[in-house]
């Protein structure tokens, strides 16, 4: 998309691409990756998923924004080849890696938690057995 409709707006192109991918990602994560986890209402789960993904969107776009507007790695300040390499490295490599690690961790912790670990965290006091009562 960056080299077509939104060529002069690489950050906007990145954000649109991530939003489309996020919608598909929710469906695939719910039905495939985390199908045995969860236990929340779908609306609550979806809201948490999109909140985590929104944070991931910021994390994935930040390196491209820094590359373009802080380091000024854009034409005419640098060659077209340098600009494209910097865009690829910052958006596709660094941004995607940071967002992927964050999303995986956050989805497992908050969106699709393991029901067993949630129920195991609340412990009831053991009931005294019959030998304790006799003493």
Buried (B, 14 or more C-beta within 10 A) or exposed (E): BBEEEBEEEBBBBBBBBBEEEBEEBBEEBBEEBBEEBBEBEEEEBBEBBBEBBEBBBBBBBBBBBBBBEEEEBBEEEBEEEEBBEBBBBBBBEBBBEBBEEBBBEBBBEBBBBBEEEEEEEEEEEEEEEEEEEEE
